[in-house]
Amino acid sequence: MSSIVAVKIFGDTSVFTKSLDERADEYRDISARSQDAGAIHHQFAIGDGFVLVNDEWESAEAFEKFFADPELQAFIGSVGGDPNKAPEIIIGEAVDSTDRF
């Protein structure tokens, strides 16, 4: 079974939002690398002072290895992530259910 991953990254959401257009090529590159590393689905959401990453990965280990990359961590900081506040990470094993859509 795959793993569902939610990452709450604290920081400046206006810097993040602006970076989505200004650094689109870098986001596309990271997306391609994540898929090569085992990412299945990916989506961002913005809240009050945080960015929520909602992913599905082949395994928790694949996500953890990818997310630990110092280059990725530097990128997160450069697009508004607060380097002084650790992200909140929740990982669970996906399960099938009759109400899934």
The first five atom37 places (N, CA, C, CB, O) and aatype in JSON, in Angstrom:
{
  "aatype": [12, 15, 15, 9, 19, 0, 19, 11, 9, 13, 7, 3, 16, 15, 19, 13, 16, 11, 15, 10, 3, 6, 1, 0, 3, 6, 18, 1, 3, 9, 15, 0, 1, 15, 5, 3, 0, 7, 0, 9, 8, 8, 5, 13, 0, 9, 7, 3, 7, 13, 19, 10, 19, 2, 3, 6, 17, 6, 15, 0, 6, 0, 13, 6, 11, 13, 13, 0, 3, 14, 6, 10, 5, 0, 13, 9, 7, 15, 19, 7, 7, 3, 14, 2, 11, 0, 14, 6, 9, 9, 9, 7, 6, 0, 19, 3, 15, 16, 3, 1, 13],
  "atom_mask": [
    [1, 1, 1, 1, 1],
    [1, 1, 1, 1, 1],
    [1, 1, 1, 1, 1],
    [1, 1, 1, 1, 1],
    [1, 1, 1, 1, 1],
    [1, 1, 1, 1, 1],
    [1, 1, 1, 1, 1],
    [1, 1, 1, 1, 1],
    [1, 1, 1, 1, 1],
    [1, 1, 1, 1, 1],
    [1, 1, 1, 0, 1],
    [1, 1, 1, 1, 1],
    [1, 1, 1, 1, 1],
    [1, 1, 1, 1, 1],
    [1, 1, 1, 1, 1],
    [1, 1, 1, 1, 1],
    [1, 1, 1, 1, 1],
    [1, 1, 1, 1, 1],
    [1, 1, 1, 1, 1],
    [1, 1, 1, 1, 1],
    [1, 1, 1, 1, 1],
    [1, 1, 1, 1, 1],
    [1, 1, 1, 1, 1],
    [1, 1, 1, 1, 1],
    [1, 1, 1, 1, 1],
    [1, 1, 1, 1, 1],
    [1, 1, 1, 1, 1],
    [1, 1, 1, 1, 1],
    [1, 1, 1, 1, 1],
    [1, 1, 1, 1, 1],
    [1, 1, 1, 1, 1],
    [1, 1, 1, 1, 1],
    [1, 1, 1, 1, 1],
    [1, 1, 1, 1, 1],
    [1, 1, 1, 1, 1],
    [1, 1, 1, 1, 1],
    [1, 1, 1, 1, 1],
    [1, 1, 1, 0, 1],
    [1, 1, 1, 1, 1],
    [1, 1, 1, 1, 1],
    [1, 1, 1, 1, 1],
    [1, 1, 1, 1, 1],
    [1, 1, 1, 1, 1],
    [1, 1, 1, 1, 1],
    [1, 1, 1, 1, 1],
    [1, 1, 1, 1, 1],
    [1, 1, 1, 0, 1],
    [1, 1, 1, 1, 1],
    [1, 1, 1, 0, 1],
    [1, 1, 1, 1, 1],
    [1, 1, 1, 1, 1],
    [1, 1, 1, 1, 1],
    [1, 1, 1, 1, 1],
    [1, 1, 1, 1, 1],
    [1, 1, 1, 1, 1],
    [1, 1, 1, 1, 1],
    [1, 1, 1, 1, 1],
    [1, 1, 1, 1, 1],
    [1, 1, 1, 1, 1],
    [1, 1, 1, 1, 1],
    [1, 1, 1, 1, 1],
    [1, 1, 1, 1, 1],
    [1, 1, 1, 1, 1],
    [1, 1, 1, 1, 1],
    [1, 1, 1, 1, 1],
    [1, 1, 1, 1, 1],
    [1, 1, 1, 1, 1],
    [1, 1, 1, 1, 1],
    [1, 1, 1, 1, 1],
    [1, 1, 1, 1, 1],
    [1, 1, 1, 1, 1],
    [1, 1, 1, 1, 1],
    [1, 1, 1, 1, 1],
    [1, 1, 1, 1, 1],
    [1, 1, 1, 1, 1],
    [1, 1, 1, 1, 1],
    [1, 1, 1, 0, 1],
    [1, 1, 1, 1, 1],
    [1, 1, 1, 1, 1],
    [1, 1, 1, 0, 1],
    [1, 1, 1, 0, 1],
    [1, 1, 1, 1, 1],
    [1, 1, 1, 1, 1],
    [1, 1, 1, 1, 1],
    [1, 1, 1, 1, 1],
    [1, 1, 1, 1, 1],
    [1, 1, 1, 1, 1],
    [1, 1, 1, 1, 1],
    [1, 1, 1, 1, 1],
    [1, 1, 1, 1, 1],
    [1, 1, 1, 1, 1],
    [1, 1, 1, 0, 1],
    [1, 1, 1, 1, 1],
    [1, 1, 1, 1, 1],
    [1, 1, 1, 1, 1],
    [1, 1, 1, 1, 1],
    [1, 1, 1, 1, 1],
    [1, 1, 1, 1, 1],
    [1, 1, 1, 1, 1],
    [1, 1, 1, 1, 1],
    [1, 1, 1, 1, 1]
  ],
  "atom_positions": [
    [[0.83, -1.18, 0.0], [0.0, 0.0, 0.0], [0.87, 1.25, 0.0], [-0.94, 0.0, 1.2], [2.0, 1.22, 0.49]],
    [[0.36, 2.32, -0.54], [1.08, 3.59, -0.57], [0.93, 4.31, 0.77], [0.56, 4.47, -1.72], [0.19, 3.88, 1.66]],
    [[1.66, 5.43, 0.89], [1.58, 6.26, 2.1], [1.03, 7.63, 1.75], [2.98, 6.39, 2.77], [1.39, 8.23, 0.74]],
    [[0.14, 8.11, 2.61], [-0.38, 9.47, 2.48], [0.46, 10.34, 3.42], [-1.93, 9.54, 2.84], [0.69, 10.0, 4.58]],
    [[0.92, 11.48, 2.88], [1.81, 12.36, 3.62], [1.23, 13.77, 3.65], [3.23, 12.36, 2.99], [0.87, 14.32, 2.62]],
    [[1.14, 14.33, 4.84], [0.73, 15.73, 5.01], [1.88, 16.45, 5.71], [-0.61, 15.86, 5.83], [2.33, 16.02, 6.77]],
    [[2.34, 17.54, 5.1], [3.44, 18.32, 5.68], [2.96, 19.75, 5.84], [4.73, 18.26, 4.79], [2.55, 20.39, 4.87]],
    [[3.0, 20.25, 7.05], [2.63, 21.64, 7.35], [3.92, 22.42, 7.53], [1.7, 21.75, 8.63], [4.65, 22.24, 8.51]],
    [[4.2, 23.31, 6.56], [5.42, 24.11, 6.58], [5.05, 25.54, 6.96], [6.16, 24.06, 5.2], [4.29, 26.2, 6.26]],
    [[5.6, 25.99, 8.07], [5.31, 27.34, 8.56], [6.17, 28.35, 7.81], [5.56, 27.43, 10.09], [7.32, 28.07, 7.47]],
    [[5.6, 29.54, 7.56], [6.38, 30.57, 6.9], [5.53, 31.64, 6.27], [0.0, 0.0, 0.0], [4.36, 31.81, 6.6]],
    [[6.14, 32.36, 5.36], [5.52, 33.5, 4.69], [4.8, 33.01, 3.43], [6.58, 34.58, 4.33], [5.43, 32.73, 2.41]],
    [[3.48, 32.92, 3.5], [2.72, 32.38, 2.37], [2.69, 33.33, 1.18], [1.3, 32.08, 2.81], [2.49, 32.88, 0.05]],
    [[2.89, 34.62, 1.4], [2.93, 35.54, 0.26], [4.19, 35.32, -0.56], [2.85, 37.01, 0.73], [4.15, 35.39, -1.79]],
    [[5.31, 35.06, 0.1], [6.56, 34.73, -0.61], [6.36, 33.41, -1.37], [7.77, 34.62, 0.38], [6.75, 33.3, -2.53]],
    [[5.76, 32.43, -0.72], [5.51, 31.14, -1.36], [4.62, 31.31, -2.59], [4.86, 30.17, -0.37], [4.95, 30.81, -3.67]],
    [[3.51, 32.01, -2.44], [2.56, 32.18, -3.55], [3.24, 32.86, -4.74], [1.35, 33.01, -3.09], [3.04, 32.46, -5.88]],
    [[4.01, 33.87, -4.46], [4.73, 34.59, -5.52], [5.73, 33.66, -6.22], [5.47, 35.83, -4.94], [5.91, 33.74, -7.43]],
    [[6.36, 32.79, -5.45], [7.37, 31.89, -6.03], [6.77, 30.86, -6.98], [8.11, 31.17, -4.91], [7.47, 30.34, -7.85]],
    [[5.49, 30.55, -6.82], [4.87, 29.55, -7.69], [4.94, 29.96, -9.16], [3.41, 29.33, -7.29], [5.1, 29.11, -10.03]],
    [[4.82, 31.25, -9.43], [4.96, 31.75, -10.8], [6.41, 32.07, -11.14], [4.1, 33.0, -11.0], [6.92, 31.67, -12.19]],
    [[7.07, 32.79, -10.24], [8.42, 33.25, -10.53], [9.45, 32.14, -10.63], [8.85, 34.21, -9.47], [10.47, 32.29, -11.3]],
    [[9.19, 31.02, -9.96], [10.16, 29.91, -9.95], [9.52, 28.61, -10.42], [10.74, 29.73, -8.53], [9.86, 27.52, -9.96]],
    [[8.58, 28.75, -11.35], [7.82, 27.6, -11.83], [8.71, 26.49, -12.37], [6.85, 28.04, -12.91], [8.43, 25.31, -12.17]],
    [[9.78, 26.85, -13.06], [10.69, 25.83, -13.6], [11.32, 24.99, -12.5], [11.78, 26.49, -14.44], [11.49, 23.78, -12.66]],
    [[11.66, 25.63, -11.38], [12.24, 24.89, -10.26], [11.21, 23.94, -9.64], [12.77, 25.86, -9.2], [11.54, 22.82, -9.26]],
    [[9.96, 24.41, -9.54], [8.9, 23.53, -9.03], [8.71, 22.33, -9.95], [7.58, 24.3, -8.88], [8.54, 21.2, -9.48]],
    [[8.72, 22.55, -11.26], [8.58, 21.44, -12.21], [9.73, 20.44, -12.06], [8.53, 21.97, -13.65], [9.51, 19.23, -12.12]],
    [[10.95, 20.94, -11.87], [12.11, 20.06, -11.69], [11.97, 19.23, -10.42], [13.4, 20.89, -11.64], [12.23, 18.02, -10.44]],
    [[11.57, 19.87, -9.33], [11.38, 19.15, -8.07], [10.27, 18.12, -8.22], [11.05, 20.13, -6.92], [10.38, 17.0, -7.7]],
    [[9.21, 18.47, -8.92], [8.11, 17.53, -9.16], [8.6, 16.29, -9.91], [6.99, 18.22, -9.94], [8.26, 15.17, -9.55]],
    [[9.39, 16.51, -10.94], [9.92, 15.38, -11.72], [10.83, 14.5, -10.86], [10.7, 15.89, -12.96], [10.76, 13.27, -10.92]],
    [[11.67, 15.14, -10.05], [12.56, 14.36, -9.17], [11.77, 13.59, -8.13], [13.57, 15.28, -8.47], [12.12, 12.46, -7.79]],
    [[10.69, 14.2, -7.62], [9.88, 13.5, -6.61], [9.19, 12.28, -7.22], [8.83, 14.46, -6.01], [9.1, 11.23, -6.59]],
    [[8.72, 12.42, -8.44], [8.07, 11.28, -9.1], [9.08, 10.16, -9.34], [7.44, 11.73, -10.42], [8.75, 8.99, -9.18]],
    [[10.28, 10.52, -9.74], [11.34, 9.51, -9.91], [11.66, 8.82, -8.59], [12.6, 10.16, -10.49], [12.07, 7.66, -8.58]],
    [[11.48, 9.55, -7.48], [11.79, 9.01, -6.15], [10.63, 8.25, -5.52], [12.22, 10.13, -5.24], [10.79, 7.65, -4.45]],
    [[9.44, 8.27, -6.16], [8.32, 7.51, -5.62], [7.06, 8.27, -5.31], [0.0, 0.0, 0.0], [6.12, 7.7, -4.75]],
    [[7.0, 9.56, -5.65], [5.77, 10.33, -5.42], [4.71, 9.94, -6.45], [6.05, 11.85, -5.49], [5.02, 9.75, -7.63]],
    [[3.48, 9.81, -5.99], [2.36, 9.41, -6.85], [1.44, 10.6, -7.11], [1.57, 8.25, -6.21], [1.03, 10.83, -8.25]],
    [[1.1, 11.35, -6.07], [0.24, 12.54, -6.16], [0.84, 13.66, -5.32], [-1.22, 12.22, -5.69], [1.55, 13.41, -4.35]],
    [[0.54, 14.9, -5.72], [1.08, 16.05, -5.0], [0.14, 17.25, -5.18], [2.51, 16.4, -5.49], [-0.38, 17.49, -6.26]],
    [[-0.06, 18.0, -4.09], [-0.87, 19.22, -4.14], [-0.5, 20.12, -2.96], [-2.39, 18.88, -4.13], [-0.19, 19.63, -1.87]],
    [[-0.53, 21.45, -3.2], [-0.32, 22.43, -2.14], [-1.66, 23.03, -1.71], [0.65, 23.54, -2.6], [-2.61, 23.06, -2.48]],
    [[-1.71, 23.51, -0.48], [-2.79, 24.34, 0.03], [-2.15, 25.4, 0.91], [-3.87, 23.48, 0.82], [-1.07, 25.19, 1.47]],
    [[-2.82, 26.53, 1.04], [-2.28, 27.62, 1.86], [-3.24, 27.89, 3.01], [-2.06, 28.9, 1.01], [-4.46, 27.99, 2.82]],
    [[-2.68, 28.02, 4.2], [-3.44, 28.39, 5.39], [-2.87, 29.65, 6.0], [0.0, 0.0, 0.0], [-2.03, 30.32, 5.38]],
    [[-3.29, 29.98, 7.18], [-2.84, 31.19, 7.87], [-1.43, 30.97, 8.42], [-3.82, 31.57, 9.02], [-1.25, 30.4, 9.5]],
    [[-0.41, 31.42, 7.66], [0.97, 31.29, 8.09], [1.61, 29.95, 7.81], [0.0, 0.0, 0.0], [2.65, 29.62, 8.38]],
    [[1.0, 29.17, 6.94], [1.59, 27.87, 6.61], [1.18, 27.43, 5.21], [1.19, 26.82, 7.64], [0.16, 27.85, 4.66]],
    [[2.02, 26.55, 4.66], [1.72, 25.86, 3.41], [1.52, 24.39, 3.78], [2.86, 26.05, 2.32], [2.33, 23.81, 4.5]],
    [[0.46, 23.8, 3.27], [0.18, 22.4, 3.49], [0.53, 21.63, 2.22], [-1.3, 22.17, 3.9], [0.04, 21.96, 1.14]],
    [[1.36, 20.61, 2.36], [1.7, 19.73, 1.25], [0.92, 18.44, 1.46], [3.27, 19.47, 1.17], [1.03, 17.81, 2.51]],
    [[0.15, 18.05, 0.47], [-0.66, 16.84, 0.54], [-0.18, 15.9, -0.55], [-2.19, 17.16, 0.4], [-0.41, 16.15, -1.74]],
    [[0.49, 14.82, -0.17], [1.12, 13.91, -1.13], [0.68, 12.47, -0.91], [2.63, 14.0, -1.04], [0.16, 12.09, 0.14]],
    [[0.91, 11.68, -1.96], [0.85, 10.22, -1.84], [2.17, 9.7, -2.39], [-0.39, 9.61, -2.62], [2.61, 10.11, -3.47]],
    [[2.8, 8.81, -1.65], [4.1, 8.25, -2.01], [4.03, 6.73, -2.02], [5.19, 8.73, -1.02], [3.19, 6.12, -1.36]],
    [[4.93, 6.12, -2.79], [5.01, 4.65, -2.82], [5.27, 4.09, -1.43], [6.1, 4.19, -3.79], [4.78, 3.01, -1.08]],
    [[6.06, 4.83, -0.62], [6.35, 4.39, 0.75], [6.74, 5.59, 1.59], [7.48, 3.32, 0.77], [7.16, 6.63, 1.07]],
    [[6.61, 5.44, 2.9], [7.04, 6.49, 3.82], [8.55, 6.71, 3.69], [6.66, 6.13, 5.27], [9.02, 7.84, 3.76]],
    [[9.29, 5.63, 3.52], [10.74, 5.73, 3.41], [11.17, 6.54, 2.19], [11.36, 4.34, 3.35], [12.11, 7.32, 2.26]],
    [[10.46, 6.35, 1.08], [10.78, 7.1, -0.13], [10.57, 8.59, 0.1], [9.92, 6.62, -1.33], [11.39, 9.42, -0.3]],
    [[9.45, 8.94, 0.76], [9.2, 10.35, 1.08], [10.28, 10.89, 2.01], [7.81, 10.52, 1.73], [10.85, 11.95, 1.74]],
    [[10.57, 10.18, 3.08], [11.53, 10.66, 4.07], [12.9, 10.91, 3.45], [11.65, 9.65, 5.2], [13.55, 11.9, 3.77]],
    [[13.33, 10.02, 2.58], [14.62, 10.19, 1.9], [14.58, 11.44, 1.01], [14.96, 8.93, 1.06], [15.52, 12.23, 1.03]],
    [[13.52, 11.62, 0.26], [13.4, 12.77, -0.63], [13.35, 14.07, 0.16], [12.15, 12.63, -1.51], [14.05, 15.03, -0.17]],
    [[12.54, 14.1, 1.2], [12.33, 15.33, 1.98], [13.58, 15.73, 2.75], [11.17, 15.14, 2.94], [13.76, 16.92, 3.05]],
    [[14.45, 14.79, 3.08], [15.66, 15.07, 3.84], [16.77, 15.69, 2.99], [16.17, 13.8, 4.47], [17.78, 16.14, 3.53]],
    [[16.6, 15.73, 1.68], [17.62, 16.28, 0.77], [17.93, 17.73, 1.15], [17.14, 16.19, -0.7], [17.03, 18.57, 1.15]],
    [[19.2, 18.05, 1.46], [19.56, 19.42, 1.83], [19.21, 20.45, 0.75], [21.04, 19.5, 2.13], [18.86, 21.59, 1.07]],
    [[19.3, 20.07, -0.51], [18.95, 20.98, -1.6], [17.46, 21.33, -1.54], [19.3, 20.35, -2.96], [17.09, 22.49, -1.75]],
    [[16.61, 20.35, -1.27], [15.18, 20.6, -1.14], [14.9, 21.5, 0.07], [14.39, 19.27, -1.03], [14.09, 22.42, 0.0]],
    [[15.57, 21.22, 1.17], [15.38, 22.02, 2.38], [15.79, 23.48, 2.14], [16.18, 21.43, 3.55], [15.13, 24.4, 2.62]],
    [[16.87, 23.69, 1.4], [17.29, 25.06, 1.07], [16.26, 25.74, 0.18], [18.67, 25.04, 0.37], [15.97, 26.92, 0.36]],
    [[15.69, 25.0, -0.77], [14.66, 25.55, -1.64], [13.45, 25.97, -0.82], [14.26, 24.54, -2.72], [12.91, 27.06, -1.02]],
    [[13.01, 25.13, 0.1], [11.85, 25.44, 0.94], [12.09, 26.75, 1.7], [11.57, 24.29, 1.94], [11.2, 27.59, 1.78]],
    [[13.29, 26.92, 2.24], [13.62, 28.15, 2.94], [13.62, 29.36, 2.02], [0.0, 0.0, 0.0], [13.25, 30.46, 2.42]],
    [[14.03, 29.15, 0.78], [14.12, 30.27, -0.17], [12.77, 30.7, -0.72], [15.02, 29.9, -1.31], [12.66, 31.77, -1.31]],
    [[11.74, 29.88, -0.53], [10.4, 30.23, -1.02], [9.43, 30.52, 0.14], [9.84, 29.1, -1.89], [8.22, 30.38, 0.0]],
    [[10.0, 30.93, 1.27], [9.16, 31.4, 2.37], [9.09, 30.51, 3.59], [0.0, 0.0, 0.0], [8.54, 30.93, 4.61]],
    [[9.63, 29.29, 3.52], [9.59, 28.41, 4.69], [10.4, 28.98, 5.84], [0.0, 0.0, 0.0], [11.5, 29.5, 5.63]],
    [[9.87, 28.9, 7.05], [10.55, 29.41, 8.24], [11.61, 28.41, 8.69], [9.52, 29.69, 9.39], [11.26, 27.32, 9.14]],
    [[12.91, 28.76, 8.58], [13.96, 27.83, 8.96], [14.05, 27.59, 10.47], [15.28, 28.33, 8.45], [14.74, 26.67, 10.92]],
    [[13.37, 28.43, 11.25], [13.42, 28.3, 12.71], [12.27, 27.49, 13.29], [13.42, 29.67, 13.33], [12.2, 27.29, 14.5]],
    [[11.38, 27.03, 12.43], [10.23, 26.26, 12.91], [10.13, 24.98, 12.09], [8.91, 27.09, 12.82], [9.89, 25.02, 10.88]],
    [[10.3, 23.86, 12.75], [10.27, 22.57, 12.05], [8.88, 22.29, 11.48], [10.68, 21.43, 13.01], [7.87, 22.62, 12.1]],
    [[8.83, 21.7, 10.29], [7.52, 21.35, 9.73], [6.87, 20.23, 10.54], [7.66, 20.93, 8.25], [7.55, 19.42, 11.18]],
    [[5.56, 20.2, 10.5], [4.81, 19.1, 11.1], [4.55, 18.09, 9.99], [3.46, 19.58, 11.76], [4.01, 18.44, 8.94]],
    [[4.93, 16.84, 10.22], [4.79, 15.8, 9.2], [3.93, 14.67, 9.75], [6.17, 15.26, 8.74], [4.19, 14.15, 10.83]],
    [[2.91, 14.3, 8.98], [2.04, 13.18, 9.34], [2.08, 12.2, 8.18], [0.57, 13.66, 9.65], [1.86, 12.58, 7.03]],
    [[2.35, 10.94, 8.48], [2.41, 9.91, 7.45], [1.53, 8.75, 7.89], [3.88, 9.45, 7.19], [1.63, 8.27, 9.02]],
    [[0.68, 8.3, 6.99], [-0.16, 7.15, 7.27], [-0.24, 6.24, 6.06], [0.0, 0.0, 0.0], [-0.07, 6.68, 4.92]],
    [[-0.5, 4.96, 6.31], [-0.66, 4.01, 5.22], [-2.04, 4.17, 4.61], [-0.44, 2.55, 5.72], [-3.05, 4.15, 5.32]],
    [[-2.09, 4.32, 3.29], [-3.38, 4.43, 2.6], [-4.14, 3.13, 2.7], [-3.17, 4.82, 1.13], [-3.55, 2.05, 2.64]],
    [[-5.44, 3.23, 2.86], [-6.3, 2.05, 2.89], [-7.46, 2.26, 1.93], [-6.83, 1.78, 4.34], [-7.89, 3.39, 1.68]],
    [[-7.95, 1.18, 1.39], [-9.14, 1.25, 0.53], [-10.38, 1.22, 1.4], [-9.18, 0.09, -0.5], [-10.42, 0.56, 2.43]],
    [[-11.39, 1.96, 0.96], [-12.67, 1.95, 1.64], [-13.76, 2.16, 0.61], [-12.72, 3.03, 2.74], [-13.51, 2.66, -0.48]],
    [[-14.98, 1.78, 0.95], [-16.07, 1.88, -0.01], [-16.46, 3.31, -0.34], [-17.27, 1.17, 0.53], [-17.1, 3.56, -1.36]],
    [[-16.07, 4.26, 0.51], [-16.44, 5.65, 0.25], [-15.3, 6.48, -0.37], [-16.89, 6.31, 1.54], [-15.39, 7.7, -0.44]],
    [[-14.26, 5.82, -0.79], [-13.1, 6.53, -1.39], [-13.46, 7.07, -2.76], [-11.87, 5.59, -1.49], [-14.08, 6.38, -3.57]],
    [[-13.06, 8.29, -3.01], [-13.22, 8.87, -4.36], [-12.09, 9.79, -4.67], [-14.54, 9.62, -4.49], [-12.05, 10.37, -5.76]]
  ]
}
